[in-house]
Amino acid sequence: MTRLFSKKVVLHFPNNLVDKPIIYKLSKDFSLEFNILKASVTPKKEGVLVLELKGKPKSYEAAISYLKKEGVKTQVLSQDVIRDENKCTHCGLCISICPVSAFEVDPKTGKVLFLKEKCIACGACVKVCPYKAMEIKL
């Protein structure tokens, strides 16, 4: 039995591909599940998607080849953001800057929770943290 895996990827669409059903084909033709983590699409100009793709390794590789052939630039997110609990003061600056809501306040304790499974490793929290509690690990 083939093991399923998931990878987070950034896709950069040139202006001539923004209106095409490329993501649909990833699901239909390559049997990949996808979760859109972030999207920025300007019709007739450009598009950037951060996706989590889940499926069989061979299907994933075939899909990435298809994307490159179509002219979509792909970048695998091979980095993780981690939080140093000893440095974090739970000030909340990261909450407002995170584009995917990977931080939330625990209503019982008032502490800022880091939801790592939502994180897309964009680094915005790393830049804004005055205590250097957030770090990108490659």
ChimeraX attribute file (.defattr): number of C-alpha atoms within 10 A of each C-alpha:
attribute: neighborCount
match mode: 1-to-1
recipient: residues
	/A:1	3
	/A:2	8
	/A:3	7
	/A:4	12
	/A:5	11
	/A:6	16
	/A:7	15
	/A:8	22
	/A:9	19
	/A:10	20
	/A:11	20
	/A:12	21
	/A:13	23
	/A:14	16
	/A:15	14
	/A:16	12
	/A:17	18
	/A:18	19
	/A:19	15
	/A:20	10
	/A:21	9
	/A:22	16
	/A:23	16
	/A:24	12
	/A:25	15
	/A:26	21
	/A:27	16
	/A:28	11
	/A:29	12
	/A:30	19
	/A:31	15
	/A:32	23
	/A:33	15
	/A:34	19
	/A:35	12
	/A:36	12
	/A:37	17
	/A:38	14
	/A:39	14
	/A:40	11
	/A:41	15
	/A:42	12
	/A:43	12
	/A:44	12
	/A:45	13
	/A:46	16
	/A:47	19
	/A:48	19
	/A:49	18
	/A:50	23
	/A:51	23
	/A:52	20
	/A:53	20
	/A:54	19
	/A:55	19
	/A:56	17
	/A:57	16
	/A:58	12
	/A:59	16
	/A:60	21
	/A:61	12
	/A:62	13
	/A:63	21
	/A:64	20
	/A:65	13
	/A:66	16
	/A:67	20
	/A:68	12
	/A:69	10
	/A:70	13
	/A:71	13
	/A:72	21
	/A:73	15
	/A:74	18
	/A:75	13
	/A:76	13
	/A:77	17
	/A:78	11
	/A:79	14
	/A:80	15
	/A:81	18
	/A:82	16
	/A:83	16
	/A:84	11
	/A:85	10
	/A:86	8
	/A:87	12
	/A:88	17
	/A:89	13
	/A:90	16
	/A:91	13
	/A:92	17
	/A:93	14
	/A:94	23
	/A:95	19
	/A:96	12
	/A:97	16
	/A:98	18
	/A:99	17
	/A:100	13
	/A:101	14
	/A:102	18
	/A:103	22
	/A:104	16
	/A:105	14
	/A:106	10
	/A:107	8
	/A:108	6
	/A:109	8
	/A:110	12
	/A:111	15
	/A:112	19
	/A:113	15
	/A:114	18
	/A:115	11
	/A:116	14
	/A:117	7
	/A:118	12
	/A:119	20
	/A:120	23
	/A:121	20
	/A:122	17
	/A:123	17
	/A:124	13
	/A:125	25
	/A:126	19
	/A:127	13
	/A:128	15
	/A:129	17
	/A:130	15
	/A:131	14
	/A:132	14
	/A:133	17
	/A:134	22
	/A:135	17
	/A:136	14
	/A:137	10
	/A:138	8
